[in-house]
Amino acid sequence: MAETLAFDAKLELFDINHGSCVLLTMRSPSGLKRIMIDCGHSAAKDAVKWSPGRYLQSIGVSHLDVLFMTNYDEEHASGYVDLLENKVAVGCIFGNPTVPPEAIVQLKTSDGMGRGIATLAASMAERKKLGHTENFPVVPGLGIGWCCNSYPEFSDENNLSLVVALDILGIKFLFTGDMERAGFSRLLQTFEPFKAMVKEVDNLIIAHHGRGSNVCTELFEQHGCNPIVVIISDDYRQYVSQQVTNYYVDKAKGLTDFRGKGPRSVLTTRKDGVITYTFKDDHCLIG
């Protein structure tokens, strides 16, 4: 019997204090499909510890259809070991395809490899050795797009980020990993569909926790990026000046009301906690 869901889809952006982890759960004719974007975890002493594997186990989930890795860095992969320890199988692991597993190790040599990214690279190498094909599921109502810069044209993890575009029942999300200005500019020059992704996005999850070095004015001022809301998956107060925050506020249309507290243009997981999009009967609720 196919699994059921009280709604058509749910997108959860978790608060993990430094890093990224997002889960899409979506109904399909063959049962629920689950796509995770990054698998960071929370380990801060002053925060509630949270990890993706324990969370999935707590809700009875033992399989992810896809794990997208937007950045081959520890803060995006620190919970991968936890997925394995909680026996969560992953059908497809997909990051920047121009970066082979052995290159991930080389890229991380200078600043050291955390346990999560080291285990992920080893898993990817083993899957490649076994000839595992990394395929996305076909889900009615879900569109998946992606783009990235090429290695070794870029040799830093941030500008090699995988940009993931999700169209969930007509609402468009763009996850930019830790992309910096140079990487954004290169994509705009070399990959024409990226311009459409930028122009059409409704919900922009911005790069590298909102650091000023990652603000690319080209996206907004030359290519028509005008999302409803900008989301920072970390605490902008630690990394971003008020000037940068105000820049994003001015470039987003804004929500008329967020959690009954009035209009908002910029959300952060540290300030707002888990941010959830719930889709049901052609409606989407953000809370």
ChimeraX commands (.cxc) that place a marker at each C-alpha (Angstrom):
marker #1 position 0.00,0.00,0.00 radius 0.5
marker #1 position 1.33,3.45,-0.92 radius 0.5
marker #1 position 2.12,5.80,1.94 radius 0.5
marker #1 position -0.31,8.65,2.50 radius 0.5
marker #1 position 0.23,12.28,3.43 radius 0.5
marker #1 position -2.12,14.83,4.95 radius 0.5
marker #1 position -0.86,17.34,2.40 radius 0.5
marker #1 position 0.57,17.22,-1.09 radius 0.5
marker #1 position 4.12,18.26,-0.18 radius 0.5
marker #1 position 6.14,19.69,2.67 radius 0.5
marker #1 position 9.49,21.47,2.54 radius 0.5
marker #1 position 11.37,21.85,5.83 radius 0.5
marker #1 position 14.40,24.12,6.25 radius 0.5
marker #1 position 16.00,23.06,9.53 radius 0.5
marker #1 position 17.76,25.26,12.05 radius 0.5
marker #1 position 21.19,23.69,12.50 radius 0.5
marker #1 position 23.01,26.88,13.61 radius 0.5
marker #1 position 25.86,26.58,11.09 radius 0.5
marker #1 position 25.37,24.80,7.82 radius 0.5
marker #1 position 22.44,23.54,5.83 radius 0.5
marker #1 position 19.83,20.78,5.79 radius 0.5
marker #1 position 16.50,20.81,3.94 radius 0.5
marker #1 position 13.95,18.03,3.45 radius 0.5
marker #1 position 11.23,17.81,0.80 radius 0.5
marker #1 position 8.51,15.20,1.34 radius 0.5
marker #1 position 6.12,14.85,-1.58 radius 0.5
marker #1 position 3.27,12.59,-2.51 radius 0.5
marker #1 position 3.51,10.49,-5.67 radius 0.5
marker #1 position 1.48,7.62,-7.17 radius 0.5
marker #1 position 4.09,5.15,-5.88 radius 0.5
marker #1 position 4.21,6.55,-2.36 radius 0.5
marker #1 position 6.05,9.37,-0.63 radius 0.5
marker #1 position 9.26,10.68,-2.14 radius 0.5
marker #1 position 11.90,12.37,-0.02 radius 0.5
marker #1 position 14.65,14.65,-1.22 radius 0.5
marker #1 position 17.24,16.10,1.14 radius 0.5
marker #1 position 19.39,19.09,0.25 radius 0.5
marker #1 position 22.59,18.97,2.32 radius 0.5
marker #1 position 22.82,17.02,5.56 radius 0.5
marker #1 position 24.38,19.29,8.15 radius 0.5
marker #1 position 23.65,18.81,11.84 radius 0.5
marker #1 position 23.49,20.89,15.00 radius 0.5
marker #1 position 26.16,20.37,17.62 radius 0.5
marker #1 position 26.36,23.76,19.33 radius 0.5
marker #1 position 26.56,23.63,23.12 radius 0.5
marker #1 position 23.94,26.35,23.49 radius 0.5
marker #1 position 21.46,24.83,21.04 radius 0.5
marker #1 position 19.29,21.75,20.89 radius 0.5
marker #1 position 21.31,19.07,19.15 radius 0.5
marker #1 position 19.69,17.85,15.95 radius 0.5
marker #1 position 20.81,15.46,13.25 radius 0.5
marker #1 position 19.15,14.30,10.03 radius 0.5
marker #1 position 19.45,10.57,10.67 radius 0.5
marker #1 position 17.89,10.70,14.12 radius 0.5
marker #1 position 15.16,12.98,12.83 radius 0.5
marker #1 position 14.27,10.64,9.97 radius 0.5
marker #1 position 14.36,7.63,12.28 radius 0.5
marker #1 position 12.01,9.43,14.70 radius 0.5
marker #1 position 9.39,9.83,11.96 radius 0.5
marker #1 position 9.83,6.28,10.67 radius 0.5
marker #1 position 11.82,7.11,7.52 radius 0.5
marker #1 position 14.62,4.79,6.37 radius 0.5
marker #1 position 15.09,5.91,2.76 radius 0.5
marker #1 position 15.94,9.13,0.92 radius 0.5
marker #1 position 15.34,9.16,-2.81 radius 0.5
marker #1 position 17.94,11.88,-3.36 radius 0.5
marker #1 position 20.60,13.62,-1.31 radius 0.5
marker #1 position 21.74,16.80,-3.07 radius 0.5
marker #1 position 25.08,18.14,-1.86 radius 0.5
marker #1 position 25.29,21.84,-2.71 radius 0.5
marker #1 position 28.80,22.12,-1.28 radius 0.5
marker #1 position 31.50,19.58,-0.49 radius 0.5
marker #1 position 32.20,21.10,2.91 radius 0.5
marker #1 position 31.77,19.76,6.42 radius 0.5
marker #1 position 28.97,22.09,7.43 radius 0.5
marker #1 position 26.88,20.69,4.57 radius 0.5
marker #1 position 27.84,17.04,5.19 radius 0.5
marker #1 position 28.41,16.74,8.94 radius 0.5
marker #1 position 25.24,14.68,9.43 radius 0.5
marker #1 position 26.05,12.11,6.74 radius 0.5
marker #1 position 27.58,9.71,9.27 radius 0.5
marker #1 position 24.39,10.04,11.32 radius 0.5
marker #1 position 22.33,9.01,8.28 radius 0.5
marker #1 position 24.42,5.85,7.97 radius 0.5
marker #1 position 24.35,5.10,11.70 radius 0.5
marker #1 position 20.55,5.36,11.65 radius 0.5
marker #1 position 20.39,3.05,8.64 radius 0.5
marker #1 position 18.93,5.62,6.24 radius 0.5
marker #1 position 19.52,4.38,2.70 radius 0.5
marker #1 position 20.13,6.96,-0.04 radius 0.5
marker #1 position 19.00,6.17,-3.57 radius 0.5
marker #1 position 20.91,8.99,-5.28 radius 0.5
marker #1 position 23.77,11.19,-4.05 radius 0.5
marker #1 position 24.27,14.15,-6.36 radius 0.5
marker #1 position 26.72,17.03,-6.09 radius 0.5
marker #1 position 28.82,18.91,-8.62 radius 0.5
marker #1 position 29.45,16.10,-11.15 radius 0.5
marker #1 position 32.70,17.65,-12.41 radius 0.5
marker #1 position 34.31,17.05,-9.00 radius 0.5
marker #1 position 35.23,13.36,-8.60 radius 0.5
marker #1 position 35.46,11.88,-5.10 radius 0.5
marker #1 position 39.25,11.94,-5.13 radius 0.5
marker #1 position 39.17,15.66,-5.95 radius 0.5
marker #1 position 36.99,16.29,-2.88 radius 0.5
marker #1 position 39.82,14.89,-0.77 radius 0.5
marker #1 position 42.35,17.06,-2.58 radius 0.5
marker #1 position 40.23,20.19,-2.16 radius 0.5
marker #1 position 39.92,19.56,1.57 radius 0.5
marker #1 position 43.59,18.78,2.21 radius 0.5
marker #1 position 44.58,22.38,2.93 radius 0.5
marker #1 position 42.01,23.00,5.67 radius 0.5
marker #1 position 41.38,19.44,6.81 radius 0.5
marker #1 position 38.52,17.02,6.31 radius 0.5
marker #1 position 35.75,16.59,8.83 radius 0.5
marker #1 position 34.30,13.16,9.46 radius 0.5
marker #1 position 31.12,13.89,7.52 radius 0.5
marker #1 position 32.70,15.00,4.26 radius 0.5
marker #1 position 35.38,12.28,4.49 radius 0.5
marker #1 position 32.71,9.59,4.88 radius 0.5
marker #1 position 30.62,11.09,2.09 radius 0.5
marker #1 position 33.60,11.15,-0.30 radius 0.5
marker #1 position 34.34,7.52,0.54 radius 0.5
marker #1 position 30.72,6.53,-0.10 radius 0.5
marker #1 position 30.70,8.36,-3.42 radius 0.5
marker #1 position 33.93,6.63,-4.45 radius 0.5
marker #1 position 32.50,3.23,-3.54 radius 0.5
marker #1 position 29.25,3.88,-5.41 radius 0.5
marker #1 position 31.24,4.99,-8.46 radius 0.5
marker #1 position 33.41,1.87,-8.27 radius 0.5
marker #1 position 30.30,-0.32,-8.17 radius 0.5
marker #1 position 28.82,1.48,-11.20 radius 0.5
marker #1 position 25.90,2.92,-9.24 radius 0.5
marker #1 position 23.78,5.23,-11.41 radius 0.5
marker #1 position 22.68,8.40,-9.62 radius 0.5
marker #1 position 19.15,9.02,-10.95 radius 0.5
marker #1 position 16.48,11.44,-9.75 radius 0.5
marker #1 position 12.94,10.13,-9.20 radius 0.5
marker #1 position 10.13,11.30,-11.48 radius 0.5
marker #1 position 7.48,12.93,-9.28 radius 0.5
marker #1 position 4.34,14.54,-10.74 radius 0.5
marker #1 position 4.31,18.22,-9.85 radius 0.5
marker #1 position 8.04,18.39,-9.11 radius 0.5
marker #1 position 10.59,19.94,-11.42 radius 0.5
marker #1 position 14.31,19.56,-10.67 radius 0.5
marker #1 position 17.03,21.68,-12.25 radius 0.5
marker #1 position 20.66,22.21,-11.41 radius 0.5
marker #1 position 23.82,23.90,-12.59 radius 0.5
marker #1 position 27.39,24.36,-11.45 radius 0.5
marker #1 position 30.79,25.66,-12.43 radius 0.5
marker #1 position 33.43,23.22,-13.57 radius 0.5
marker #1 position 36.46,21.82,-11.82 radius 0.5
marker #1 position 39.33,22.62,-12.26 radius 0.5
marker #1 position 38.31,25.97,-13.80 radius 0.5
marker #1 position 37.36,26.74,-10.20 radius 0.5
marker #1 position 39.29,25.01,-7.46 radius 0.5
marker #1 position 37.50,26.30,-4.35 radius 0.5
marker #1 position 34.51,24.54,-2.81 radius 0.5
marker #1 position 32.32,27.65,-2.68 radius 0.5
marker #1 position 32.37,28.48,-6.39 radius 0.5
marker #1 position 32.02,24.78,-7.18 radius 0.5
marker #1 position 28.69,24.75,-5.32 radius 0.5
marker #1 position 25.82,22.92,-6.95 radius 0.5
marker #1 position 22.88,25.27,-7.52 radius 0.5
marker #1 position 19.60,23.35,-7.16 radius 0.5
marker #1 position 16.28,24.62,-8.54 radius 0.5
marker #1 position 13.06,22.98,-7.35 radius 0.5
marker #1 position 9.64,23.73,-8.82 radius 0.5
marker #1 position 7.21,22.35,-6.24 radius 0.5
marker #1 position 3.65,22.44,-7.55 radius 0.5
marker #1 position 4.37,25.69,-9.38 radius 0.5
marker #1 position 6.35,27.45,-6.65 radius 0.5
marker #1 position 10.03,27.89,-7.43 radius 0.5
marker #1 position 12.94,27.56,-5.02 radius 0.5
marker #1 position 16.62,28.20,-5.71 radius 0.5
marker #1 position 19.31,26.82,-3.39 radius 0.5
marker #1 position 22.68,28.42,-4.09 radius 0.5
marker #1 position 25.00,26.54,-1.74 radius 0.5
marker #1 position 28.00,28.70,-0.85 radius 0.5
marker #1 position 28.37,30.29,-4.29 radius 0.5
marker #1 position 30.37,33.53,-4.39 radius 0.5
marker #1 position 30.27,36.46,-6.79 radius 0.5
marker #1 position 32.81,35.02,-9.24 radius 0.5
marker #1 position 30.88,31.76,-9.46 radius 0.5
marker #1 position 27.53,33.46,-9.98 radius 0.5
marker #1 position 29.00,35.67,-12.70 radius 0.5
marker #1 position 30.52,32.69,-14.47 radius 0.5
marker #1 position 27.20,30.81,-14.47 radius 0.5
marker #1 position 25.43,33.85,-15.90 radius 0.5
marker #1 position 28.01,33.97,-18.68 radius 0.5
marker #1 position 28.11,30.29,-19.55 radius 0.5
marker #1 position 24.76,28.67,-18.68 radius 0.5
marker #1 position 21.76,30.37,-20.25 radius 0.5
marker #1 position 19.10,28.45,-18.23 radius 0.5
marker #1 position 20.56,29.90,-15.02 radius 0.5
marker #1 position 19.26,33.31,-16.06 radius 0.5
marker #1 position 15.73,31.90,-16.16 radius 0.5
marker #1 position 16.19,30.24,-12.76 radius 0.5
marker #1 position 17.25,33.58,-11.31 radius 0.5
marker #1 position 14.44,35.57,-12.92 radius 0.5
marker #1 position 11.65,33.13,-12.04 radius 0.5
marker #1 position 12.59,32.20,-8.45 radius 0.5
marker #1 position 9.97,32.74,-5.75 radius 0.5
marker #1 position 12.08,31.67,-2.76 radius 0.5
marker #1 position 15.82,32.33,-2.81 radius 0.5
marker #1 position 17.99,30.48,-0.32 radius 0.5
marker #1 position 21.15,32.54,-0.47 radius 0.5
marker #1 position 24.76,31.58,-0.35 radius 0.5
marker #1 position 27.16,31.06,2.53 radius 0.5
marker #1 position 24.91,32.18,5.34 radius 0.5
marker #1 position 24.45,35.61,3.85 radius 0.5
marker #1 position 28.04,36.80,3.99 radius 0.5
marker #1 position 28.64,40.04,2.18 radius 0.5
marker #1 position 31.31,38.50,-0.03 radius 0.5
marker #1 position 28.61,36.38,-1.65 radius 0.5
marker #1 position 26.22,39.17,-2.64 radius 0.5
marker #1 position 26.00,39.22,-6.43 radius 0.5
marker #1 position 24.28,42.42,-7.54 radius 0.5
marker #1 position 24.13,41.13,-11.14 radius 0.5
marker #1 position 21.40,38.66,-10.17 radius 0.5
marker #1 position 19.06,41.42,-9.07 radius 0.5
marker #1 position 20.08,44.50,-11.01 radius 0.5
marker #1 position 20.79,42.97,-14.42 radius 0.5
marker #1 position 18.90,39.68,-14.52 radius 0.5
marker #1 position 15.61,40.47,-12.81 radius 0.5
marker #1 position 15.87,38.40,-9.64 radius 0.5
marker #1 position 12.89,39.53,-7.53 radius 0.5
marker #1 position 11.85,36.70,-5.19 radius 0.5
marker #1 position 9.00,36.83,-2.73 radius 0.5
marker #1 position 11.37,36.05,0.11 radius 0.5
marker #1 position 15.08,35.53,0.75 radius 0.5
marker #1 position 16.03,32.83,3.25 radius 0.5
marker #1 position 19.37,32.59,5.03 radius 0.5
marker #1 position 20.01,29.13,6.47 radius 0.5
marker #1 position 22.08,30.42,9.36 radius 0.5
marker #1 position 22.29,33.42,11.67 radius 0.5
marker #1 position 22.89,36.52,9.57 radius 0.5
marker #1 position 23.71,38.42,12.74 radius 0.5
marker #1 position 26.99,36.54,12.96 radius 0.5
marker #1 position 28.09,37.09,9.39 radius 0.5
marker #1 position 26.16,39.83,7.63 radius 0.5
marker #1 position 26.16,43.55,8.12 radius 0.5
marker #1 position 22.82,45.35,8.37 radius 0.5
marker #1 position 23.66,46.90,5.02 radius 0.5
marker #1 position 23.70,43.46,3.37 radius 0.5
marker #1 position 20.43,42.46,5.05 radius 0.5
marker #1 position 18.80,45.67,3.89 radius 0.5
marker #1 position 19.99,44.98,0.35 radius 0.5
marker #1 position 18.08,41.69,0.28 radius 0.5
marker #1 position 15.03,43.28,1.88 radius 0.5
marker #1 position 14.92,45.81,-0.94 radius 0.5
marker #1 position 15.25,43.09,-3.59 radius 0.5
marker #1 position 12.40,40.85,-2.37 radius 0.5
marker #1 position 8.67,41.39,-2.77 radius 0.5
marker #1 position 8.05,40.21,0.79 radius 0.5
marker #1 position 5.44,38.11,2.56 radius 0.5
marker #1 position 2.38,40.08,3.61 radius 0.5
marker #1 position 2.30,38.24,6.93 radius 0.5
marker #1 position 4.65,35.69,8.51 radius 0.5
marker #1 position 3.36,33.70,11.48 radius 0.5
marker #1 position 0.86,36.42,12.29 radius 0.5
marker #1 position 3.57,38.96,13.02 radius 0.5
marker #1 position 3.40,41.13,9.95 radius 0.5
marker #1 position 5.35,41.42,6.70 radius 0.5
marker #1 position 8.82,39.91,6.18 radius 0.5
marker #1 position 11.22,39.88,3.24 radius 0.5
marker #1 position 14.20,38.09,4.79 radius 0.5
marker #1 position 13.93,34.97,6.98 radius 0.5
marker #1 position 16.71,33.14,8.83 radius 0.5
marker #1 position 16.61,29.71,10.41 radius 0.5
marker #1 position 18.50,30.94,13.48 radius 0.5
marker #1 position 16.00,33.72,14.18 radius 0.5
marker #1 position 12.87,31.98,12.91 radius 0.5
marker #1 position 13.73,28.35,13.65 radius 0.5
marker #1 position 12.53,25.63,11.30 radius 0.5
marker #1 position 10.86,27.20,8.28 radius 0.5
marker #1 position 8.18,25.00,6.72 radius 0.5
marker #1 position 6.31,25.25,3.43 radius 0.5
marker #1 position 3.13,23.14,3.40 radius 0.5
marker #1 position 1.39,22.52,0.06 radius 0.5
marker #1 position -2.25,21.41,-0.08 radius 0.5
marker #1 position -4.98,21.78,-2.71 radius 0.5
marker #1 position -3.19,24.48,-4.76 radius 0.5
marker #1 position -2.33,26.49,-1.64 radius 0.5
marker #1 position 1.01,26.99,0.07 radius 0.5
marker #1 position 1.39,27.98,3.71 radius 0.5
marker #1 position 4.72,29.27,5.04 radius 0.5
marker #1 position 5.26,28.96,8.74 radius 0.5
marker link #1:1,2 radius 0.2
marker link #1:2,3 radius 0.2
marker link #1:3,4 radius 0.2
marker link #1:4,5 radius 0.2
marker link #1:5,6 radius 0.2
marker link #1:6,7 radius 0.2
marker link #1:7,8 radius 0.2
marker link #1:8,9 radius 0.2
marker link #1:9,10 radius 0.2
marker link #1:10,11 radius 0.2
marker link #1:11,12 radius 0.2
marker link #1:12,13 radius 0.2
marker link #1:13,14 radius 0.2
marker link #1:14,15 radius 0.2
marker link #1:15,16 radius 0.2
marker link #1:16,17 radius 0.2
marker link #1:17,18 radius 0.2
marker link #1:18,19 radius 0.2
marker link #1:19,20 radius 0.2
marker link #1:20,21 radius 0.2
marker link #1:21,22 radius 0.2
marker link #1:22,23 radius 0.2
marker link #1:23,24 radius 0.2
marker link #1:24,25 radius 0.2
marker link #1:25,26 radius 0.2
marker link #1:26,27 radius 0.2
marker link #1:27,28 radius 0.2
marker link #1:28,29 radius 0.2
marker link #1:29,30 radius 0.2
marker link #1:30,31 radius 0.2
marker link #1:31,32 radius 0.2
marker link #1:32,33 radius 0.2
marker link #1:33,34 radius 0.2
marker link #1:34,35 radius 0.2
marker link #1:35,36 radius 0.2
marker link #1:36,37 radius 0.2
marker link #1:37,38 radius 0.2
marker link #1:38,39 radius 0.2
marker link #1:39,40 radius 0.2
marker link #1:40,41 radius 0.2
marker link #1:41,42 radius 0.2
marker link #1:42,43 radius 0.2
marker link #1:43,44 radius 0.2
marker link #1:44,45 radius 0.2
marker link #1:45,46 radius 0.2
marker link #1:46,47 radius 0.2
marker link #1:47,48 radius 0.2
marker link #1:48,49 radius 0.2
marker link #1:49,50 radius 0.2
marker link #1:50,51 radius 0.2
marker link #1:51,52 radius 0.2
marker link #1:52,53 radius 0.2
marker link #1:53,54 radius 0.2
marker link #1:54,55 radius 0.2
marker link #1:55,56 radius 0.2
marker link #1:56,57 radius 0.2
marker link #1:57,58 radius 0.2
marker link #1:58,59 radius 0.2
marker link #1:59,60 radius 0.2
marker link #1:60,61 radius 0.2
marker link #1:61,62 radius 0.2
marker link #1:62,63 radius 0.2
marker link #1:63,64 radius 0.2
marker link #1:64,65 radius 0.2
marker link #1:65,66 radius 0.2
marker link #1:66,67 radius 0.2
marker link #1:67,68 radius 0.2
marker link #1:68,69 radius 0.2
marker link #1:69,70 radius 0.2
marker link #1:70,71 radius 0.2
marker link #1:71,72 radius 0.2
marker link #1:72,73 radius 0.2
marker link #1:73,74 radius 0.2
marker link #1:74,75 radius 0.2
marker link #1:75,76 radius 0.2
marker link #1:76,77 radius 0.2
marker link #1:77,78 radius 0.2
marker link #1:78,79 radius 0.2
marker link #1:79,80 radius 0.2
marker link #1:80,81 radius 0.2
marker link #1:81,82 radius 0.2
marker link #1:82,83 radius 0.2
marker link #1:83,84 radius 0.2
marker link #1:84,85 radius 0.2
marker link #1:85,86 radius 0.2
marker link #1:86,87 radius 0.2
marker link #1:87,88 radius 0.2
marker link #1:88,89 radius 0.2
marker link #1:89,90 radius 0.2
marker link #1:90,91 radius 0.2
marker link #1:91,92 radius 0.2
marker link #1:92,93 radius 0.2
marker link #1:93,94 radius 0.2
marker link #1:94,95 radius 0.2
marker link #1:95,96 radius 0.2
marker link #1:96,97 radius 0.2
marker link #1:97,98 radius 0.2
marker link #1:98,99 radius 0.2
marker link #1:99,100 radius 0.2
marker link #1:100,101 radius 0.2
marker link #1:101,102 radius 0.2
marker link #1:102,103 radius 0.2
marker link #1:103,104 radius 0.2
marker link #1:104,105 radius 0.2
marker link #1:105,106 radius 0.2
marker link #1:106,107 radius 0.2
marker link #1:107,108 radius 0.2
marker link #1:108,109 radius 0.2
marker link #1:109,110 radius 0.2
marker link #1:110,111 radius 0.2
marker link #1:111,112 radius 0.2
marker link #1:112,113 radius 0.2
marker link #1:113,114 radius 0.2
marker link #1:114,115 radius 0.2
marker link #1:115,116 radius 0.2
marker link #1:116,117 radius 0.2
marker link #1:117,118 radius 0.2
marker link #1:118,119 radius 0.2
marker link #1:119,120 radius 0.2
marker link #1:120,121 radius 0.2
marker link #1:121,122 radius 0.2
marker link #1:122,123 radius 0.2
marker link #1:123,124 radius 0.2
marker link #1:124,125 radius 0.2
marker link #1:125,126 radius 0.2
marker link #1:126,127 radius 0.2
marker link #1:127,128 radius 0.2
marker link #1:128,129 radius 0.2
marker link #1:129,130 radius 0.2
marker link #1:130,131 radius 0.2
marker link #1:131,132 radius 0.2
marker link #1:132,133 radius 0.2
marker link #1:133,134 radius 0.2
marker link #1:134,135 radius 0.2
marker link #1:135,136 radius 0.2
marker link #1:136,137 radius 0.2
marker link #1:137,138 radius 0.2
marker link #1:138,139 radius 0.2
marker link #1:139,140 radius 0.2
marker link #1:140,141 radius 0.2
marker link #1:141,142 radius 0.2
marker link #1:142,143 radius 0.2
marker link #1:143,144 radius 0.2
marker link #1:144,145 radius 0.2
marker link #1:145,146 radius 0.2
marker link #1:146,147 radius 0.2
marker link #1:147,148 radius 0.2
marker link #1:148,149 radius 0.2
marker link #1:149,150 radius 0.2
marker link #1:150,151 radius 0.2
marker link #1:151,152 radius 0.2
marker link #1:152,153 radius 0.2
marker link #1:153,154 radius 0.2
marker link #1:154,155 radius 0.2
marker link #1:155,156 radius 0.2
marker link #1:156,157 radius 0.2
marker link #1:157,158 radius 0.2
marker link #1:158,159 radius 0.2
marker link #1:159,160 radius 0.2
marker link #1:160,161 radius 0.2
marker link #1:161,162 radius 0.2
marker link #1:162,163 radius 0.2
marker link #1:163,164 radius 0.2
marker link #1:164,165 radius 0.2
marker link #1:165,166 radius 0.2
marker link #1:166,167 radius 0.2
marker link #1:167,168 radius 0.2
marker link #1:168,169 radius 0.2
marker link #1:169,170 radius 0.2
marker link #1:170,171 radius 0.2
marker link #1:171,172 radius 0.2
marker link #1:172,173 radius 0.2
marker link #1:173,174 radius 0.2
marker link #1:174,175 radius 0.2
marker link #1:175,176 radius 0.2
marker link #1:176,177 radius 0.2
marker link #1:177,178 radius 0.2
marker link #1:178,179 radius 0.2
marker link #1:179,180 radius 0.2
marker link #1:180,181 radius 0.2
marker link #1:181,182 radius 0.2
marker link #1:182,183 radius 0.2
marker link #1:183,184 radius 0.2
marker link #1:184,185 radius 0.2
marker link #1:185,186 radius 0.2
marker link #1:186,187 radius 0.2
marker link #1:187,188 radius 0.2
marker link #1:188,189 radius 0.2
marker link #1:189,190 radius 0.2
marker link #1:190,191 radius 0.2
marker link #1:191,192 radius 0.2
marker link #1:192,193 radius 0.2
marker link #1:193,194 radius 0.2
marker link #1:194,195 radius 0.2
marker link #1:195,196 radius 0.2
marker link #1:196,197 radius 0.2
marker link #1:197,198 radius 0.2
marker link #1:198,199 radius 0.2
marker link #1:199,200 radius 0.2
marker link #1:200,201 radius 0.2
marker link #1:201,202 radius 0.2
marker link #1:202,203 radius 0.2
marker link #1:203,204 radius 0.2
marker link #1:204,205 radius 0.2
marker link #1:205,206 radius 0.2
marker link #1:206,207 radius 0.2
marker link #1:207,208 radius 0.2
marker link #1:208,209 radius 0.2
marker link #1:209,210 radius 0.2
marker link #1:210,211 radius 0.2
marker link #1:211,212 radius 0.2
marker link #1:212,213 radius 0.2
marker link #1:213,214 radius 0.2
marker link #1:214,215 radius 0.2
marker link #1:215,216 radius 0.2
marker link #1:216,217 radius 0.2
marker link #1:217,218 radius 0.2
marker link #1:218,219 radius 0.2
marker link #1:219,220 radius 0.2
marker link #1:220,221 radius 0.2
marker link #1:221,222 radius 0.2
marker link #1:222,223 radius 0.2
marker link #1:223,224 radius 0.2
marker link #1:224,225 radius 0.2
marker link #1:225,226 radius 0.2
marker link #1:226,227 radius 0.2
marker link #1:227,228 radius 0.2
marker link #1:228,229 radius 0.2
marker link #1:229,230 radius 0.2
marker link #1:230,231 radius 0.2
marker link #1:231,232 radius 0.2
marker link #1:232,233 radius 0.2
marker link #1:233,234 radius 0.2
marker link #1:234,235 radius 0.2
marker link #1:235,236 radius 0.2
marker link #1:236,237 radius 0.2
marker link #1:237,238 radius 0.2
marker link #1:238,239 radius 0.2
marker link #1:239,240 radius 0.2
marker link #1:240,241 radius 0.2
marker link #1:241,242 radius 0.2
marker link #1:242,243 radius 0.2
marker link #1:243,244 radius 0.2
marker link #1:244,245 radius 0.2
marker link #1:245,246 radius 0.2
marker link #1:246,247 radius 0.2
marker link #1:247,248 radius 0.2
marker link #1:248,249 radius 0.2
marker link #1:249,250 radius 0.2
marker link #1:250,251 radius 0.2
marker link #1:251,252 radius 0.2
marker link #1:252,253 radius 0.2
marker link #1:253,254 radius 0.2
marker link #1:254,255 radius 0.2
marker link #1:255,256 radius 0.2
marker link #1:256,257 radius 0.2
marker link #1:257,258 radius 0.2
marker link #1:258,259 radius 0.2
marker link #1:259,260 radius 0.2
marker link #1:260,261 radius 0.2
marker link #1:261,262 radius 0.2
marker link #1:262,263 radius 0.2
marker link #1:263,264 radius 0.2
marker link #1:264,265 radius 0.2
marker link #1:265,266 radius 0.2
marker link #1:266,267 radius 0.2
marker link #1:267,268 radius 0.2
marker link #1:268,269 radius 0.2
marker link #1:269,270 radius 0.2
marker link #1:270,271 radius 0.2
marker link #1:271,272 radius 0.2
marker link #1:272,273 radius 0.2
marker link #1:273,274 radius 0.2
marker link #1:274,275 radius 0.2
marker link #1:275,276 radius 0.2
marker link #1:276,277 radius 0.2
marker link #1:277,278 radius 0.2
marker link #1:278,279 radius 0.2
marker link #1:279,280 radius 0.2
marker link #1:280,281 radius 0.2
marker link #1:281,282 radius 0.2
marker link #1:282,283 radius 0.2
marker link #1:283,284 radius 0.2
marker link #1:284,285 radius 0.2
marker link #1:285,286 radius 0.2
marker link #1:286,287 radius 0.2
view
